[in-house]
Amino acid sequence: MSMKLSMTGQMRMEQKMKLAPRMIQSMEVLQLPLMALQEKIDAELNSNPVLEREDEPGEGSETVENTVTEAPGSKELVVREDSDQVEDFQRLDSFEREYGEFSSQPYESPYQRSSGGDPDQKMEALQNTASPVQSLNDSLKEQWRLVETDAKVKAAGEMIIDYLDEKGYLTVRLEQLHNKDKPELSMACLQEALALVQKLEPVGIGARDLRECLLIQMRQSPEDMSFEIRLVEQCWNDLLENRLPQIARKLDVPIEQVNRAIERMSKLDTSPGLIVGRHENHPITADVIVQQDDHDGYTVRLTETNLPNLRVNSFYQKMARNRGVDEQTRHFLQKNIRSAQWFMDAIEQRKATLLKVARAIVNHQKEFFSRGKLFLKPLPMATIADEVGVHLATISRAVAGKYMQCPQGILPLRSFFSGGMEGESGQEHSWDAVKAKLQEIVEQEDKSDPLNDDALRDKLAEAGMGNIARRTVAKYRKLLNIPTARFRRKY
């Protein structure tokens, strides 16, 4: 048996797309919302020694033209990060020895840069930042340490607190706690601990279901809620099914009294745990401002007044052109200058693209800005992409996480893009306009005889929004958190 080995050559043609670092950076900057872009600029200013603000003291900026030789697209965007960056610091030390102008200037920390010796704004912001919000578990444990009770009850209470969810509910049965972790704790001990935990703040903590949560709050209320307690204890299932006439007959009271009791109970908190340790809402900053002008049109501008104007430090540019500087140093500077220029170009490209997209949106949705949400038209992203002359993915990145301030409020840019339908009159309506009309119909209905989904569909058809399936009406009703007709009925 013999084996023959041979080598053959084969040619193959294939297409591959490689994104240059410059293009990747442009896409990243385009996708950043305004506040994230401000953080990105601060990070670049700290990491790139040649990049600076125009309002910083210096010799001014020069054009970067002919400063560096543009390399192929595989060049790095930023300086290479060694394990300890000792080499980079050695280069900077050599700059000081070779350039008296640089070394003669006293070193100034970036956090000390300010005009007239005023306090640094960043440091003041850090010092005035609120401490982290205390969690629900920490708050309850802190209160529990002050409770005077038996040691076993104390241990049982700590275990119960650990099993509360973020809304403040006990998510397991006491029998499970008795059998699971602490077999020496009796059921009586656990029940006593739970009763004490349910007296902690916020009121309603430690309930095992919604019914118990409401009862805890009503029993600890400074107001007299004895009728409401009776209502929940005796007629809970009827309450859930909105059977108010049956409740009135069962309790032998007027139905108006039942309605008043329900109104008072609606002010109770069904998720008391969220009061403590609630996540703070992140502030929203509009990237685009749309205002009506004097000619019944709209002006569009970017809200970038807080973004600093950037430049490349002219001293480092001279060093990068100086043949007297060693090659390693010039290479170090050239990479940073190239990275700085790419970053500044990406910011300018972001401004231009975002402004074009916003203007195109306003042009297509003029009726919305002048007449409201009911006149929002269907607008595919592909339409704006063709009009602006960019790829569809670029539009998606340009509107991601961005907001527009307009006469209708501060709205996500993405909300202007949606599908829709054509009414019987030939007018197009976006699905958001359909939902807005549905909400309006429900708000204006007779609550003593609310409309079911078929009737809602007919009302939409009368408003020029026909050809909508009943299941679509039901879907949008649920998205708007509108209950069925049975639960919207008022007695």
N, C-alpha and C positions, 0 to 999 in steps of 0.2 A: 504494500500500500504506500503510495507516494502523495505528497501534498505540494502543490505549486502555489507560491505566493507571487502576486503581481500587483503593481501600482498603476492606477489609471487616473487620468485627469478628467474632471467634469466641470462644465461651466453652467452656472445657474444665474438667472436674472430675477431679482426680487426688488420690491419697493419697500423702503423703510423711511419713517419720518423721525428725524432727530431734532429735538427742540434745543436751540442754543440757550445758554444760561440767560442771555439778555432777554429772550422772548419769555422764558419761564418767569423771570422777575417782573416783566411787564404785566403778565397775567395775574401774578400774585398781588401786585399793587392795585390793579384794576378791581379785584374782588374785595379789597378791604373797605369797610365802612369808614366814615370820617374819623371817628374816635380811635379806631384801630390803626388808621393811617398815621395819626398823630403819634401813637406809641411806636410805630415802625420807624418814623422819622427820628424820634429820640434815640431809638436803639442804633440806627445807622450813624447818628452823630457821635454816639459813644464808642462805636466799634471801628469807625473809619477815621483815622487821624487827619486826612486831607479835606474832609467834608466839614463845612461850618455854616453858621447862619450869616446872612448878609448884614444883620444888625450888630454882629460882633466886631470889636475893634480889630483892625488889620489894614493891610495895604490895598485891599480891594481885590476883586477877582479878575482873572484874565480868561480869554477863551481857551478852551482845552485843545484847540485845533493844533495838530502837529506836535503835541506834547508827548504822546505815546503812539506807538505803532500798533494799529489794530491787529490783533491776532485772530486766528480762526475761532469759530464758534465754541470750541471746547475750552476756551480760557475760563478761569475761575471768576466768579462774581465778586468774591471777597478774598481777603488775605488768608492764606493757608493757616489753619490753627494747629500749631504743634502741641505736643503734650503739655509743655510748660511755658511756651512762647518766649523762652530765654533768648533765642536768636533775634527775635524782633526787637526786644529791649536793648540788646547789644548794638543793633543797628541805630536805634534812636540815640544811644549814648555816643556813638561815633559822629552823629549829626552835630551834637553839641560841641564836640572837640574841633570839628572842621569848620563850623560856622559860628563866628563870634557873635554875629547879629542875633542868632537864635539863643545862644547860651547866655548872652548878657542880659536877656529879659528874665525877670523873676518868674518862677513857676507859679501858675495860678490854677487851682482846681476848677474843673467844670462846674462844681456846685457853688463856687465863689464868684463866678462871672455874673456881674450885674453892674448897671450904670450907677455911679454916684454912691457906691458902697451900700446900696439897699439890700435888705435880706433876700436870700435866694428864694424864689417862689416855689421851686420843687421841694426844697427842704421844709418850707413852711407847710406845704400841702401834706408831706409825709408826717410831720409832727401833729397836724390837726386832723389826721385821718381817724375815724372812729374805730374803736377796738372791735374785734370779731363779735358777732351776735352770739349770745349764750344759747346753747341748744336746749331743747325741751328736757332731755334726759338730765343734763347738768342742773337745770333750774329745779327740777323735781327732787333730785338727790340732795341739793342744797337745802330745800325745805324739809325733806325727810329726816335729815340729821338733827333737826330741832324738835322732832316729834318724840315725846317721852312715852315709851312703851316697853314691853318685854323684849328680850334679846332675840327670841325666835320670831316674834312678830316683826321686829326690825329687819331681820334677814329676809323674811318673806316679802316685806314691802319693797326692799331693794330689788328682789328678783322680779316682782310684778312690774315695777317701773321699767326694768330692762326689756320687758315684753310689750310695752306700749308702742304703737306705731306713731308716725309723725302727726296724725290727727288727734292723738290722745286716747285711742281706743285700745283695750286689752284684746290682743289678737288670738289668744289661746284660752282654753277653758281651765278653770282652777284645778280640775281633776288631772289635767295633763301636767301642770306644774307640780302637783303632789306626787305623781308617779315618776317624773322625769329626772329632775336635778337634785332635789333635796327630800329624800324619803323620810327624814326625821321630822319634817314640817307637817303637821296635821292639817286637815281641811278646815277645822275651826280656826287654826292659826292663820291660814291663808285668807279666809273670809274676813277675819278681824283686820288683817293688814289691808285688804282691798277697801274696806269701809273707811279706813283712815286715809288711804291714798286718794279716795274720791272726795276728800275734804281739802285737798291741796289746790293751789292756784295754777292755771286758770280753772274756773268752775266748770265742771263737766268732764274733767279728766278721769280716766279709769273706767269709763263705761264699756260694757260689752256689746252694746248695739245702740242704735239711734234712740229707741224708746227709753232706755236707761239713761242715756246722755241728757235727754230733755227733762226727765224726772229729777235728775241730780241738780240741774240748774234751777228748776222751778222750786224745789224744796229749799234751796239755799238763797232764793230770791228775797230781797227785802220787801217786795210787794206781796200782796195776798193773791196767790195763784192756786188756791184750793180747787176751784172749778176746773182749771186747766189740768191739774193733776188727776182729778177724777175722770176727765175726758180721756186722757192718755191711758190710764189704768183700765178703764172699763170699755172703751170704744176704739182701741188702737187699730184693729183691722178695718173697721168702718171708715176711720180717718184716712187710711191708706187708699181706700177705694173711693173716697170723696162721696160717701153716702150720708150726706148731712141730714136729710129728712129723717132717716132711720135713727140717727144719733139723737136728734131732737125728741123723737117719740120715746126712745129708750130712757133718756134722762129726764123726760117730762119738762123740757125748757123750750122757750121760743128759739126758732132757728137763728134769729139775729144774735142771740147770746152765744150760740156756737160759732158764728162767723167772727164775733168780737174775740172769742177765745183763740181762734185760729190766727187771727191777726196779731195778737199778743205773742203767741208761740213762734210766729214767723221771725220775731226779732231775736230769738235764741240762737246761739252759735252751734251748728251741727258738726263743726270741726274745731273744737277749742284748742287742740294742741298746736294748730298753726299760728295761734297768737304769739307763741314763744318760738324763737328761732326761725321765724318766717323768712324766706329768702327775699333779699332786697331786689326790687326791680331795677334793672339796668337802665340808666337814662338813655333816651333816644335823641339823637341829634340829626336833624334833617340835612341831607347832602345837597338837596336842590330846593330852591324857593321859586314858587310860581305866583306872580301877582298880576292883577288886572291893570291894564294901562288906561289911558284917557280915550282910547279909540275902540273900546269894547274888545280889545285883544288881550293877550297875556304875554308878559315878559318872563323869561326863564334865566336864572343865574345860579351859580354854585355858591354854597355857603362855606367858603374856605378862608375866611378872614383870619382864623387862628393858626393856619398853617404857615410855618416860617419860610421865607425865601432862602434857598440854599445856594452855595457856591463852593468852588474848589479853592483852597487856600493858595494864594499866588506865590507865597514863599516856597511851598513844596513843589509847585509847578516849575519854578526856576531851578530848583535842585534837580528835578527829573530831567531837565534839558542840559544841565551842566555836565560836560564830559569829564570834568575834574573829579566828579563824585564817583566812587567805586561802583562797579557794575551791579553788585548785589543790592546796594542801596537804591540805585535807579530803578531796578526791576521791582523792588518792594514798593516804591512810590508809584510807578506806572500802573501796577495792578490796582492800587487803591484809587488812583485818579480815574482809571477806567471804570471801576466799580461805582464811584461817585457819579460819574457822568451818566452811566446807565440808569442809576437810581433816579437822578433828576429828570432824565428823559421819560422814565416810566411814569413819574408823577404828572408830567405835562401831558403825556398820552392819555392817562386816566381822566384828567380834566376835560380834554377835547372829546373823548368818547362819551363820557357821562353827560356832557352838555348836549351833544348831538342826539343821544337817546332820549333825554328828557324833552327836548324840543319836538322830537317826532311823536312822543306820547301825547304831549299837549295838543299838537296839531290834529291827532286822531280822536282825542277825547274832549273836544271843546265843549260839547253839550253837557258833559259831566261837570266840568268846572263852572258852567254858567247855570245849570238847572238841577244838579244833584245826582245822587247815586242811581236813581231810576233810569237815568239816561246814559249809563255806562255801556259802551258798545263792546262786542266781542273783538279781541285784538290778539292775534297770534304773534309770538315773538319773531317768527320768520318774516312777518310783514315789516317790522322795524329793522330787522337785520338787512333785508334787501334795500330798504330806504337809506339806511346809514352806510351801507356798503361794507359790512363786516360779517364774520361768521356768526351763526346762531349761538354757538357756545360763548362768544364774546358778549352778546347781549345778556345771556344768562348770568355771566360773571359780573357784568356792569350793574345789574339791578339787585344782585344778591346782598341782602342785609342793608340796603339803602332805603332812605325815606325821603318823601317829598312833602314840603310844607306848602299848602295851597289854601284857597278859600274854604275848602271842605274839611280842613284839619291837616294833621300830619299822618300821611298814609304810606305804606310800603310801596316801593316802585313796582314790585311784583304783582300787587293787587290790580294793576291796570291791564294785566294780561290774563285773559280767560276766554274760554269758549262761550258759546251762546246759541241762540235760536233766532229764527225769523218769524215774526208775528204774522197774523192774517193780513195786516195792512202792508206787509213787506218790510217793516221796520225791524232792524236787528236789535236784540236785547242780550246782554251778557247774563251769565248765570247769577252773578252778583246782583244785577238789577232785578232778576226774578226773585231772589231771596229777599231783597229789600221790599219789593211789592208784597210778597207773602207776609212779611212782618207787619206791614202797614194794614193789610186786610184783617189780620188777627187782632191787632190793636183796636180796630174800629168795629169789630163784630159785636153782636148782642150777647153779652156774657151769660144771660139766662137761657140762651139757645145757641151755643157756639157751633161753628161750622165744622163738619167732618171733612176728611181729605177730598172726597168727591165734590163737596160744595166749594172747598177752597180752589180746586182745579177749575170749576166753572167761573169763579170770581176772577181768577187769573186770565181766563179766556175772554171775559168781558172787558178786561183792561188791555186787550190786544196781545196777550201772551198765551195764545192757544197752543194746541198740539203738545201739551205736556202730559206725560203719563202720570197716573195716580201714584205709582211707586216713587216717581221723582219728587212729587209734592211731599210725600211722607219722608223721603230722605232729607230734603231741605228743611222740613219742619223739625226733624231731629237734630240737624246741624245747628239750627237756631235755638235749640233747647226749648222748643214750644211743645207742651204736652198734648195729648190727644184731646178731642172735644169733651170727652167724659170728665177729664180732670181740669178743664178750663171752665167748666160750668159753675156759675155763681148762683146761690139760692137766696 
